[in-house]
Amino acid sequence: MRASGFIAKRFGGQLGRFSADGEVLLDVLQQGLTPIATLYEQRDFARALREIMQLADRVNEYVDANKPWELAKQDGMDARLHDVCTVCIEAFRLLATMLKPVLPALALQVEAFLKTSPMTFVNAATPLGAGHTIGEYKHLMQRVDIKQLDALFEAPAQAEEAAITPGGEPIAPTIGI
């Protein structure tokens, strides 16, 4: 996650404040917590994950609109970079909280990275806050390689049928009447 790299290198690992546009995005994510928790309780995991993916798409739109990698190259944009990266980290925390019921091991890694208490739908309403120090980011997952997916869904090669030998001995010829 690029945002954590900028937070670590430029801001001593400390989060900043949210600007108005960041607050709007985070409010949308906060509003999604209760409906997604309800979907989990109803065991409608597929719909919960679809809803989470729609929220993740909103976060991706925010990142694409603000392009922190370009802000980092511009003089005088440190405050905006800090804000955008802080919003990205908070959005990441909220999405990880939403995914915790289906990806608990990943959520534990996120909690360690963010240096936070166990994430729950109840405490998700409280943001990490300005000045909170995060840990060093390490890759938590690998991207899915399309070639691996293709190989997974390929039909297995036809194996030659081996002669069935129960007990390791060939079957005796059929006896006729």
Secondary structure, DSSP 4 states (H G I P E B T S, - for coil): -HHHHHHHHHHTTB-----HHHHHHHHHHHHHHHHHHHHHHTT-HHHHHHHHHHHHHHHHHHHHHH-HHHHTTSTT-HHHHHHHHHHHHHHHHHHHHHHTTT-HHHHHHHHHHHT-SPP-TTGGGS---TTPBP------SPPPPHHHHHHHHSPPPPPPPPPP-GGGSPPPPPPP-
